[in-house]
Amino acid sequence: MNTRHEAIDPVRIGFVGVGGMGTHHIKNLVRMAGARIVALCDIREAHAARAGEIVEQAGQPAPTLYTRGETDFERLCAEEELDLVYTATPWEWHTRVSVAAMENGKHAATEVPAAVTLEECWQLVETAEKTGRYCFMAENCCYDRTEMLILNMVRQGALGELLHAECGYLHDLRSLLFERDGEALWRLAHVEVRNGDLYPTHGLGPVAQWMDINRGNRFARLVSMGTQSLGLNLYAEQHFAAESAQARRSYAQSDIVTTLIQTELNQTIMIKHDTVSPRPYSRGILAQGTRGIVRKYPEELIHLEGRTKGDVWEPLETYQAEFEHPLWKQTLESLTDVGGHGNMDYLVDYRLLQCLRAGVEPDIDVYDAAAWSAVSALSAQSLAGGSRPVEFPDFTRGRWRARAPLGIIGAGASGTEEESTAVW
Ligand SMILES: NC(=O)c1ccc[n+]([C@@H]2O[C@H](COP(=O)([O-])OP(=O)(O)OC[C@H]3O[C@@H](n4cnc5c(N)ncnc54)[C@H](O)[C@@H]3O)[C@@H](O)[C@H]2O)c1
């Protein structure tokens, strides 16, 4: 697969799906040097028009709007002169939009997860390989400060050999799922018919980067277990009525799905999906190696051999300055107050743009997108088979053994430090 392209500047972008998250990306992108929003597509004209206004208010020409229905993104991909098609549509559209983009010679960027089924994962890989286009999955949580600090610690050997990690998506979405707009319009439909870890990448993306997945390591197999499905019915009984449609409906998704992944290098990853229980937000982040352990929730804590006194936790803050990721050092110096989710939303777009503008492969590629997203389908297979172990497909077809380390600045970006420094 051709992984290098000439520098592109400015980057001409067509954006598909400008609801909540898409609008957020547009607001970030128009603030970045070298980003031009040329075309916008949404099935809701009002959403496309609203995003168009944001682009114009930022001083860019009015983008062309594509609002002729669910497959109008195909016309955008075919007719517009673009470098990148970026989608933040509902999950079931991500692969279709990305494939249409790549087939028409554009790079693709997609919100998470990149695919719902294993067939879609393979379709993304095969299309990216055939067309030589990038397929970037915009996993913003890979750019969060603590996850990047842990990446830096792992790269510097501070935790020793990495043995185990924990992560997940633990977010009480009960109220959101029953709203009458936004994500509720499509997300509840998945919860009704699918049982598995429906949203694995927020926690797993950073862990996969720490463990060099697809770059000297790979996910080998997983096994999933699920609880009863009670949370949404109980919530609906309390907030609507016992006889309401919401309360009487059945929901396939287990309230809590716990998955164990084993990597080729015999590390273990525990990943949880928990979205319909009363609980505080968490991504359950934990990394453990032969020389220490660090966790993010509910408090940021660490224990390092030879440094922490006694068998206790100490605040991670103690080591913040020593292990701050270079990207975050720069962010804190020059990119204050730049978007939601504590800057990681801005950074995911910023890094994508910077890589394209510098002719460097983006940090997250199609093999990452496929392997991280595949957990949804594989966990469903495991649950359906009575929690049987399921083997991961090797989307790299053996190339994981020789692929260069992760392309994130300060961590051996795209092979060499010099190359990565050039991005900045
Ligand atoms: N990374 C994050 O932190 C984060 C946060 C929120 C949402 N997301 C992801 O972003 C995506 C969108 O979520 P959202 O919250 O913005 O949902 P949303 O429902 O607010 O927005 C989806 C938009 O896509 C449009 N749309 C639907 N089908 C379309 C089609 N075929 N062609 C063009 N437009 C279409 C809808 O009209 C809507 O404007 C999801 O994949 C979600 O998981 C990620």
The ligand as a Gaussian input file, in Angstrom:
#p B3LYP/6-31G(d) Opt

LIG

0 1
 N      -15.369000      11.220000      18.838000
 C      -16.306000      11.654000      19.691000
 O      -16.039000      12.087000      20.812000
 C      -17.725000      11.620000      19.241000
 C      -18.711000      12.333000      19.940000
 C      -20.008000      12.323000      19.438000
 C      -20.310000      11.575000      18.292000
 N      -19.318000      10.893000      17.660000
 C      -19.582000      10.115000      16.440000
 O      -19.922000      11.032000      15.394000
 C      -20.881000      10.446000      14.533000
 C      -22.086000      11.363000      14.447000
 O      -22.621000      11.518000      15.742000
 P      -23.451000      12.818000      16.121000
 O      -23.543000      12.843000      17.590000
 O      -22.931000      14.006000      15.413000
 O      -24.871000      12.417000      15.508000
 P      -25.961000      13.406000      14.889000
 O      -27.167000      12.563000      14.707000
 O      -26.022000      14.649000      15.702000
 O      -25.360000      13.811000      13.460000
 C      -25.395000      12.951000      12.348000
 C      -25.653000      13.823000      11.120000
 O      -25.557000      13.002000       9.952000
 C      -26.667000      13.306000       9.111000
 N      -26.882000      12.145000       8.254000
 C      -27.489000      10.976000       8.550000
 N      -27.423000      10.130000       7.493000
 C      -26.746000      10.800000       6.525000
 C      -26.376000      10.468000       5.195000
 N      -26.641000       9.269000       4.656000
 N      -25.723000      11.402000       4.443000
 C      -25.447000      12.630000       4.977000
 N      -25.783000      13.001000       6.225000
 C      -26.428000      12.087000       6.985000
 C      -27.797000      13.645000      10.058000
 O      -28.816000      14.393000       9.435000
 C      -27.046000      14.444000      11.114000
 O      -26.955000      15.816000      10.767000
 C      -21.175000       9.084000      15.122000
 O      -20.374000       8.140000      14.492000
 C      -20.767000       9.197000      16.561000
 O      -20.405000       7.963000      17.131000
 C      -18.044000      10.907000      18.117000

